[in-house]
């Protein structure tokens, strides 16, 4: 035995400290390592570069709605209507998504108030199969709009999606006109329909209810578009400008009305509700 091993074995070394794996998170924007608590306290926005991280439906609803809001039940729809299968059965993909998510599909609706102003808020969760729009998402969107009409209050929808859900084929595309009809009914009822576009909002969602709002708000840096940038470049055979399809580019070109940081979003929505749906004096 070498002298180094004898000394090491005789000394009372303390056991190695265990460090939890979830103390730090890497910012996708600036690549800096951030303390998780600091990141979450800042609403999942990087305090260094301002990158807005993707968040789930529950976080979003709790950030926008006052305490005590009601979560609407998820509408019941026929699952796997086309008996679809690629490398996996569609039913197995749904089960996997539900095992990782607290909700049964990608669209959740909360009914409550925003700084004391009555409102219904629908949130699309990119964490559930890429926030894809299928029959369940369409039914939940309609249920949220109907709730807003019943309460006679604004309907606010936070979008985040990769587009229509391919496993439901034409049935997923049918959700586009269905949602469009409900936005028309909100207009006929004189109720504001406000859309908050978050990263990413693409495909059939952008082609329907995401771009039919009375006011369109985008989070900083959000990717918003229909087809992907590479598809567009290959089609028109031209180099696209810097920042194409990002929130700031769309604001400059009149596609969205404002870009609002997450920390200011609730207050901005309350102000918009005061303008668009002022409360009657008692």
C-alpha positions, 0 to 999 in steps of 0.5 A: 500500500502506498503512503498516499493510500495509508494517509487517505484511509487514516484521515477522517474525511467528511462524506461528499455533500449531495447537491440536488439536480434541480437547483440550477437551470440553463437559460436557452437565450444567453446560456447562463446558469440560473438559480431555479428559485430566482428564475421562477420568482421572475416568472420564468423569465431570465433576469440576465437577458430577459428571455421568456421561458415556456410555462404550463397552463397552471402557472399561466392561469395563476399569473393572470387570474386572481386567487380563487378562480374556477377551472372549467372541466375539460369537455369530453370528446371521442379519442382517436377517432381515426384509429391513427398509428405511426411509430406508436398508437395515438392512444399511447401518445395521449397516455404519455402526454397525460402522465407528464401533464396535470390536464387531460389535453392541451387547452385549459380554461379558468373563469375568474377575475383579473385585478378584480375585473371579471374575465375568462382565460383560456391557455394553450400548453405547449408541453402537451403534445406541442400544444397541438389543436385537436378536437379536445382543444377546439371543444375547450376553446368553445366552452371558454367562449360560451362561459364568457358569453354567459358571464358577459365578460372578456375572453382572453386566450393565451396561445402556444402551439405547433399547429393542428394535431396530425393524428386527427387529420381533417377533424383537427382542421375543422376546429379552425372554423368552429373557433372562428364561429365562436369569436364571431359570437363574442363580437355579436355579444359585444364582448372583447376577445383578446389574444396573447401570443406566446412562444411558439404560436404556429400553424393552424392556430395562427391561421384561426383564433390566434389572429382573430382578436380585438387586440393582439399582445405578444410576449418578447421574442415569441415565434409567431407564424404559419409555415416555418422559416425554412419552408418559406425560404425554400418556397420564395428562394430568398433570404428572410430578414433578421428576426423574421416571425419574432414578436418584435418584427411582427409589431414593427410590421403591424401584425400585433398591437403590442409586445408586453413583458410577462411581468407587466401582462396582468396589469396591461390586460386589466387596463385593456378590459377597462377600455374595452369592457368598462364596468357600469357604475353602481 
